[in-house]
Amino acid sequence: MKILIPSTPATGHLNPLLAIARILIGDGHEVAFLTGSAFRERIESSGAAFFALPPSADFDPGDISSVVPGLKNTTPGLGWIRAAFEHVFVDAIPAQHHGLQQSLRSFPADVIVGNDMFLGALPMLLQLRRQRKPIVLCGTSVLHWPREDGAPNFLGLPPATTAEQRAKYGVLAREFEAAVDRPVIDRANHLLTILGASRVATPLFETIVKFADAALQLSIPSFEFPREMPSSVHFVGTPPIIPGQVPLPPWADELDGSRKVVLVTQGTVANHNFGLLVAPTLAALANEPDVLVVATAGGRPIEAIPGPIPSNARVASFLPFEWLLPRVNVLLTNGGYGTVNQAMSFGIPLVTAGLTEDKADVNARVAWSGVGIDLATNEPTPEALRKAVRTVLDRPSYGLRAAELAREFARIDTRSEILRIINQVVAGKERKPRARAVADSRTRQIASQ
C-alpha cells in the first residue's frame, strides 16, 4: 500500500510515527510523510518520502515562541491552553489541509495514518466515509474523549471519587467550555466554513477521535482513566524505539549497576529553561552516594544547563534510549506522553513535574495508575525532588507497579496490532464506533455518540 503520514511538526508527535513508519516499511509498504521541514533528513533517512507543510504551518519544533510569541513565559492555565490550541493547532488547519491535498495528488495514498492532533485532517474526516480516504489516527497524547466524571481534559484532574468532587468538576467544566472550548470551536468553524467543510459542535480533539476510522492509542488500558469510548479506539502499546540514532556516551561503562540510575529529561518542547527540572534535580541528588544522575538536554547544548554539574551526574545532548532505559531505576520527567509510556514499557517508575501542553493530564495518570509520584508543579524544589526520588527508589510498591504495567505492554504485539488494524481499515472492516467500556468504567451514555 501507499501510506501517507501527516504530523504536527513537533518531536513528541513525530517520533512515534517514525517508529510506526519503520514497521510499515518493513512490511513492504510505501510511506510518505507530510510535516515540518526540520524533519526532512530524519524522514528521508528512514526510507520514507517527504512532503513539507506549507510555510504558514511549517514551524520550527525547537522554537514554539515563533508560533505563539510569549507562550513560553505564560503561566499555565486556561489562557495558556486556549492560546496554544488556537495558534498552534487551529490556525494551522487551512495550511495543513491544503498540504494534505497537495501531497495526495503527488502520492495517491491508500490510507492516511497521522497523529491525533493534526487538525488539518478535520475537513476530510467530516466528509462522508465514501467520499474520502481511510483515516487512522495515532494517539500521541492522552486519550481525548469525554470523561464519565464530567471533568475537562488538559487540567490534570484525577477521576472523581466523591459527589463533592464531581460537583467541583462540573464547575470547572463549565469554566473550561466558556474560556477554551467554545472560542476554539468558533475559531475552527470559521476556518472550516472558509474551506467549505462541515462545522463541528464538540471539542476538536474529541471530534478527531470520534470520526477517525480507527484510533491507535499508543499506550495500555491501565494508563488511561476508565470510561466508555468508541470501539474504534485500540490500545496498541508503544512502538519500539528506533535503535542507533545516537552513539553511546563516553561514560557508558559507568552504568554498571553499582549505583541506582536516575534519568532526568525535559523533552524537546518545554526545555527552554533547564532551571525548571534538570538543574534542580542535579542539585537535589548531588549528595546521594548511591545514585548516578543522567541528564539529557533534548537536543540543546549541555552548556544550557545552569549551575555546576555534580560529580555524580552525567549529561548529554541526546542519549540512545534503547540502550539507556533498561539501565534506569527512576525516570524524572516533565511528562511527555511518549517518554512516559516508553519508561513504563521498561518497568521504570516515575517522578513527574510539569503542567504545560498535555503534561498535567499525563502526570495525573502517573499518580493515579500507581507507577510514580506527580509533584503537580512546573517548578519543583530540590527538596521535593529529592524526597520524591528517594520515596520511589526506597518503597518497593512503585517498582512492583511499574513491572506490572511493563508486563501489560509486553502482552501487546504492537507491530502486529498496527498492521492488522490498518489493513482492516483499508479493507473496510472497521466500523463506526459503538461505545465500549475500558478498565472498570461505570456504564453511562456518552452525549456525543
Buried (B, 14 or more C-beta within 10 A) or exposed (E): BBBBBBBBBBBBBBBBBBBBBBBBBEBEBBBBBBBBBBBBEBBEEBEBBBBBBBEBBBBEBBEBBEBBEEBBEBEBEBEBBBBBBBBBBBBBBBBBBBBBEBBBEEBEBBBBBBBBBBBBBBBBBBEEEEEBBBBBBBBBBBBBBBBBBBBBBBBBBBBBEEEEBBEBBBEBBEEBBEBBBEBBBEBBBEBBEEBEBBEBEBBBBBBBBBBBBBBBBBBBBBBBBBBBBBEBBBBBBBBBBBEEBEEEBEEBEBBEEEBBBBBBBBBBBBBBBBEBBBBBBBBBBBEBEEBBBBBBBBEBEBEBBEEEBBEBBBBBBBBBBBBBBEBBBBBBBBBBBBBBBBBBBBBBBBBBBBBBBBBBBBBBBBBBBBBBBBBBBBEBBBEBBBBBBBBBBEEEEBBEBBBBBBEBBEEBEBBEBBBEBBBBBBEEEBEEBEBEBBEEBEEEEBEEE
